[in-house]
Amino acid sequence: MQSPFGPPIDLSNLPGYAQLDTRPRRSVFCGRVSTKDNQNPSSSIPRQVALAAQRLGEGEEFAGYFWDVESGMLPPESRGLGPQEMYAALRVPTPRDGGLQDLLDRAEMMGVTHVLAERSDRIARAMLTSLTVEHELQKDGVEVVYANEPTGGTKSGQLRARRFSQVEAELYRAGMIEMSMGGQIQHAINGWNHGYAPYPYVAVVDENAPPPAKGRFGEMRPKKKLVPHPDERRFDAAREMHRLRREEHLTTADIITVLSAEPDRYPIEGRWTHGLVAGLLANPKLTGYQVYNRKASRTGRPGHSRQNPISEWVWSPQPVHEAVVSLEQWKAAQEVTDGLRKGTDSPLRRIRAAAGQRGLTVTEIDSTGSHTRYRIGTRQVVLPTPIHDGVAQQVIEDLEREA
């Protein structure tokens, strides 16, 4: 900024009179829309470009266009991860050289001097994120300019206007999260399903739910509830895997071995995987209750979600679909899972491990409550419930002698 209290004579011809940025002005556009469903990118992005272009220098054009179709609540590294095919299908007339993270990575290399955006929440709705972006660009000598900010006046006045705008964006973000969370909670309390239906179920439209309302871009998705899968064997498979974990303390790998040994009894498309079995064992929806907020999908790490504490889960007040296991049985399975993670062993698990080393599978045939009959290879054995360590050791020694 030039001082208003200049020298008494003209000194402009002296070296050092002015400290000039020798780089030519090079401005790029930065924009964002929330999602392809809630905002129309083909109209919103060009409108943002037109507004930001008002801050271009005389005769200047944008040297690049960086924009995302993402939530403003995400950090830069989680933006723009959608495939190029998705962006091409949106038919936005504005070219796209990348997203916000691409801009941060390439600004210095491109010689960018100014980043122009419609307003601060097009960078991010979280104030910390927008401040971080501005700080990172400033280190490369790049100025961020928002078209909705006033020109002229004092630096403090400009800064006040910018910070107020960023505070408003974050307050809007917090309000949107509260309203969205409230709606999702009510959705679960009413018994409607979120996400994919678990293996033993299918999701069907709830005919008793209020008809879907119409939004800006058409009719919203109908409410769905869970009903048992037409193949009753799926319920049997889910019950059996829970019993194997709860009563026999089997690891996920051992449960997969048991299920895979009888594909006609425990059907699966493809094959049983660790993620599928572990997920079903931990899924509280198998108790008949609708449960929401088990995971935080937006963690800042692409492809990763964080497990929320059970205390933060939202449960329907009563069961809303047919249960695979009781709530007490589900809880017992979680306790066994925790013990397995801590290294706790069980007699039956040791028997299965010894049998597995000899290529044999241990399968339950029937149970009286006090005793259970198992098939180990081609022979049958009757063992007490629960199995005592001494009995387990005897069975293992018998297997070793027969080998």
C-alpha positions in Angstrom: 0.0 0.0 0.0 1.4 3.4 -1.0 1.8 5.8 2.0 -0.5 8.8 2.0 2.4 10.8 3.5 4.8 11.0 0.6 8.2 12.8 0.2 8.3 16.5 -0.3 9.8 16.1 -3.8 9.4 13.5 -6.6 11.6 10.4 -5.7 9.9 7.9 -8.0 12.9 7.6 -10.2 15.1 6.2 -7.4 15.8 2.5 -7.0 13.7 1.0 -4.2 10.9 3.6 -4.5 8.4 0.8 -5.2 8.6 -2.9 -4.4 6.8 -4.5 -7.4 5.7 -8.0 -8.0 7.4 -8.8 -11.3 5.1 -11.7 -11.9 2.3 -11.1 -14.5 -1.1 -11.2 -13.0 -2.5 -14.7 -13.4 -6.0 -15.4 -11.9 -7.8 -18.7 -11.7 -11.4 -19.4 -10.8 -12.4 -21.6 -7.7 -15.9 -22.8 -7.1 -18.1 -25.5 -5.6 -21.6 -26.8 -5.5 -22.8 -29.1 -2.7 -24.0 -32.1 -4.7 -25.2 -32.9 -8.1 -28.7 -33.6 -6.7 -29.2 -30.6 -4.4 -27.8 -28.0 -6.7 -27.6 -27.9 -10.5 -23.9 -27.6 -11.4 -24.6 -26.8 -15.0 -26.2 -23.5 -14.0 -24.5 -22.8 -10.6 -20.9 -23.0 -11.7 -21.2 -20.7 -14.7 -23.1 -18.2 -12.5 -20.2 -18.3 -10.0 -17.7 -17.8 -12.8 -19.6 -14.7 -14.0 -19.6 -13.2 -10.6 -16.0 -14.0 -9.8 -15.0 -12.6 -13.3 -16.0 -9.1 -12.1 -12.7 -9.1 -10.1 -10.5 -9.8 -13.1 -8.1 -7.2 -14.3 -8.8 -5.2 -17.5 -8.5 -7.5 -20.5 -7.7 -10.5 -18.2 -9.2 -14.0 -18.5 -9.1 -16.9 -16.2 -6.0 -19.0 -16.5 -7.7 -22.1 -15.0 -11.0 -23.3 -13.6 -11.0 -25.4 -10.4 -14.3 -26.5 -9.0 -15.8 -29.4 -7.1 -19.2 -31.0 -6.7 -18.7 -31.8 -3.0 -19.9 -30.9 0.4 -18.3 -27.7 1.7 -17.9 -29.5 5.0 -15.1 -31.7 3.6 -11.4 -30.8 3.8 -9.5 -30.2 0.5 -7.9 -33.6 0.4 -11.4 -35.3 0.4 -12.7 -33.2 -2.5 -12.8 -34.0 -6.1 -12.5 -37.7 -5.7 -15.4 -38.5 -8.0 -14.4 -40.0 -11.4 -14.0 -37.8 -14.4 -16.9 -39.6 -16.0 -19.2 -38.2 -13.3 -18.1 -34.6 -14.0 -18.4 -35.1 -17.8 -21.9 -36.4 -17.3 -22.9 -33.2 -15.5 -22.5 -31.3 -18.8 -21.2 -28.2 -17.1 -20.2 -25.7 -19.8 -17.3 -24.4 -17.7 -14.0 -26.3 -18.2 -12.5 -28.1 -15.2 -8.8 -28.2 -14.5 -9.3 -30.0 -11.2 -10.6 -29.4 -7.7 -9.6 -27.4 -4.7 -6.8 -29.8 -3.7 -5.5 -29.7 -7.3 -5.4 -25.9 -7.0 -3.4 -26.0 -3.8 -1.0 -28.5 -5.4 -0.4 -26.6 -8.6 -0.8 -22.9 -7.8 2.9 -22.2 -7.5 3.8 -24.2 -10.6 1.2 -22.4 -12.6 2.4 -19.0 -11.4 -1.1 -18.2 -10.0 -1.3 -14.7 -8.4 -5.0 -14.5 -7.6 -7.7 -17.0 -6.8 -11.2 -15.6 -7.5 -14.4 -17.1 -6.0 -18.0 -15.9 -5.6 -17.8 -16.0 -1.8 -15.9 -17.7 1.0 -18.3 -20.7 1.5 -17.5 -21.7 -2.1 -14.0 -22.6 -0.7 -15.4 -24.2 2.5 -18.2 -23.9 5.0 -15.9 -24.6 7.9 -14.0 -21.5 8.8 -10.8 -23.3 9.7 -10.7 -24.9 6.3 -11.2 -21.7 4.4 -8.5 -20.0 6.6 -6.1 -22.8 6.0 -6.6 -22.6 2.2 -6.0 -18.9 2.3 -2.9 -19.3 4.4 -1.4 -22.0 2.2 -2.0 -19.9 -0.9 -0.7 -16.8 0.7 2.6 -18.6 1.4 3.0 -18.9 -2.4 2.2 -15.3 -2.9 -1.4 -15.9 -4.0 -4.2 -13.6 -3.0 -7.7 -15.0 -2.5 -10.4 -12.6 -3.6 -14.2 -13.1 -3.0 -16.5 -11.3 -5.4 -19.1 -10.5 -2.7 -16.7 -8.5 -0.6 -16.5 -4.7 -0.8 -13.5 -3.0 -2.5 -11.6 0.0 -1.1 -11.6 1.1 2.5 -9.3 0.0 5.3 -7.6 -3.4 5.6 -9.3 -3.9 8.9 -12.7 -3.2 7.4 -12.1 -5.7 4.6 -10.9 -8.3 7.0 -13.9 -7.8 9.2 -16.3 -8.3 6.3 -14.4 -11.5 5.3 -14.4 -13.0 8.8 -18.1 -12.2 9.3 -18.8 -14.0 6.0 -16.8 -17.0 7.1 -18.5 -17.1 10.5 -21.9 -17.0 8.8 -20.8 -19.9 6.6 -19.8 -22.0 9.6 -23.0 -21.1 11.4 -25.0 -22.2 8.4 -23.0 -25.4 8.3 -23.7 -26.1 12.0 -27.4 -25.4 11.5 -27.6 -27.7 8.4 -25.9 -30.5 10.3 -28.3 -30.1 13.2 -31.4 -30.2 10.9 -30.0 -33.1 8.8 -29.2 -35.1 11.9 -32.6 -34.4 13.4 -34.3 -35.7 10.2 -32.1 -38.8 10.1 -32.8 -39.6 13.7 -36.6 -39.3 13.1 -36.1 -41.5 10.1 -34.6 -44.3 12.2 -37.1 -43.9 15.1 -39.9 -44.4 12.5 -38.3 -47.7 11.5 -37.0 -46.7 8.1 -33.7 -48.1 6.9 -30.6 -46.2 6.1 -28.1 -47.6 3.5 -28.0 -51.1 2.1 -30.1 -53.9 3.5 -28.0 -56.4 5.6 -27.5 -59.9 4.2 -30.6 -61.6 5.8 -33.0 -58.8 4.6 -34.2 -56.8 1.7 -35.4 -53.2 1.8 -39.0 -52.6 0.5 -41.0 -49.4 0.2 -43.1 -48.8 3.3 -46.6 -48.4 2.0 -47.7 -46.9 5.3 -45.1 -44.1 5.1 -46.1 -40.6 4.0 -45.8 -40.1 0.3 -42.4 -38.8 -0.9 -42.3 -35.0 -1.1 -41.1 -33.3 -4.3 -37.9 -31.3 -4.1 -36.2 -28.9 -6.5 -35.0 -31.7 -8.7 -37.9 -34.2 -8.6 -39.5 -36.6 -6.2 -37.4 -37.6 -3.2 -36.6 -41.2 -2.4 -39.4 -43.3 -0.7 -39.1 -44.6 2.8 -38.0 -48.2 3.1 -38.2 -50.8 5.8 -36.5 -54.2 6.2 -38.2 -57.5 5.6 -36.7 -61.0 5.6 -34.9 -62.1 2.4 -37.0 -64.5 0.2 -34.3 -67.1 0.7 -34.9 -68.3 4.3 -31.5 -69.9 4.4 -30.0 -66.4 4.8 -31.7 -66.0 8.2 -30.3 -69.5 9.1 -26.8 -68.5 8.1 -26.9 -65.2 10.0 -28.2 -67.0 13.1 -25.6 -69.7 12.8 -22.7 -67.3 12.5 -24.0 -65.5 15.6 -24.2 -68.8 17.5 -20.7 -69.8 16.4 -19.4 -66.5 17.8 -21.5 -66.4 20.9 -21.4 -70.0 22.1 -18.2 -71.4 20.4 -16.1 -68.2 20.5 -15.0 -68.8 16.9 -12.9 -66.2 15.1 -14.2 -64.7 11.9 -11.9 -66.9 9.8 -13.2 -70.0 11.5 -16.8 -68.9 10.9 -16.0 -68.4 7.3 -14.6 -72.0 7.1 -17.8 -73.4 8.7 -20.1 -71.4 6.4 -18.1 -72.2 3.3 -18.1 -75.9 4.0 -21.9 -76.1 3.4 -22.8 -73.7 0.6 -26.2 -75.3 0.1 -27.1 -74.6 3.7 -25.5 -71.2 3.9 -25.8 -69.5 0.5 -23.8 -66.5 -0.6 -23.2 -64.7 -3.8 -19.5 -65.0 -4.5 -17.8 -66.0 -1.3 -17.9 -65.3 2.4 -15.5 -62.6 3.3 -14.0 -61.3 6.5 -15.7 -57.9 6.1 -19.1 -59.4 5.4 -19.1 -61.8 8.4 -17.5 -59.3 10.8 -20.0 -56.7 9.7 -23.0 -58.9 10.2 -21.8 -60.0 13.6 -21.6 -56.4 14.7 -24.7 -55.1 13.0 -27.4 -54.3 15.6 -30.1 -54.2 13.0 -30.2 -58.0 13.2 -31.9 -57.6 16.6 -35.1 -56.2 14.9 -34.3 -52.6 15.9 -33.5 -49.9 13.4 -30.2 -48.3 14.3 -28.6 -45.1 12.9 -25.3 -43.2 13.4 -23.1 -46.3 13.9 -20.4 -44.9 11.6 -19.0 -41.4 10.7 -18.5 -41.8 6.9 -16.9 -38.3 6.5 -13.5 -38.8 8.2 -11.2 -37.0 5.8 -9.8 -40.3 4.6 -11.2 -41.5 1.3 -12.8 -44.9 1.5 -12.7 -45.0 5.3 -15.3 -44.5 8.0 -15.0 -44.2 11.7 -17.0 -46.3 14.2 -19.0 -44.0 16.5 -19.3 -45.0 20.2 -22.4 -47.2 21.0 -23.5 -44.4 23.3 -24.0 -42.2 20.2 -26.1 -44.7 18.2 -29.8 -43.9 17.6 -32.2 -46.9 18.2 -35.9 -47.2 17.3 -38.0 -47.3 20.5 -39.1 -50.9 19.7 -38.3 -53.6 17.1 -39.5 -52.6 13.7 -38.6 -55.7 11.6 -38.2 -59.5 12.2 -35.1 -60.2 14.3 -32.4 -62.7 13.5 -31.1 -62.8 17.1 -32.4 -61.3 20.3 -30.8 -58.1 21.7 -29.3 -60.2 24.6 -27.8 -62.6 22.1 -26.3 -59.8 20.0 -24.8 -58.2 23.1 -23.3 -61.6 24.1 -21.7 -61.9 20.7 -20.2 -58.4 21.0 -18.7 -59.4 24.4 -17.1 -62.5 22.8 -15.8 -60.5 19.9 -14.1 -58.1 22.4 -12.6 -61.1 24.2 -11.2 -62.5 21.0 -9.6 -59.2 20.1 -8.0 -59.2 23.5 -6.6 -62.7 22.9 -9.1 -64.7 25.0 -9.2 -68.4 23.8 -11.9 -71.1 24.1 -11.8 -74.9 24.3 -13.9 -75.4 21.1 -11.7 -72.9 19.2 -8.7 -75.0 20.1 -10.4 -78.2 18.9 -11.3 -76.5 15.6 -7.8 -75.3 15.2 -6.4 -78.8 15.7 -8.9 -80.3 13.3 -8.2 -77.6 10.7 -4.5 -78.5 10.8 -5.6 -82.0 9.6 -8.0 -80.8 7.0 -11.1 -81.5 9.0 -14.1 -79.3 9.7 -16.0 -79.3 13.0 -19.8 -79.0 12.5 -22.6 -79.0 15.0 -25.3 -81.6 14.4 -27.7 -81.0 17.3 -27.8 -79.9 20.9 -29.8 -80.8 24.1 -28.6 -77.7 26.0 -26.3 -79.7 28.3 -24.5 -81.6 25.5 -23.8 -80.9 21.9 -23.1 -83.4 19.1 -20.4 -82.5 16.6 -19.2 -84.0 13.4 -15.4 -84.0 13.1 -14.4 -85.3 9.7 -16.3 -88.6 9.3 -16.9 -89.3 13.0 -19.2 -87.8 15.6 -18.5 -86.8 19.2 -20.7 -85.6 22.0 -19.2 -82.9 24.2 -20.6 -81.1 27.2 -21.9 -77.5 27.0 -19.8 -75.6 27.9 -16.7 -77.7 27.0 -14.2 -78.1 29.8 -10.5 -77.6 29.1 -9.7 -81.2 30.0 -12.3 -82.6 27.6 -11.0 -80.3 24.8 -7.4 -81.5 25.5 -8.6 -85.2 25.2 -10.3 -84.5 21.9 -7.2 -82.8 20.5 -5.0 -85.7 21.7 -7.3 -88.2 20.0 -7.0 -86.2 16.7 -3.2 -86.3 17.0 -3.2 -90.1 17.5 -5.5 -90.6 14.5 -3.4 -88.4 12.2 
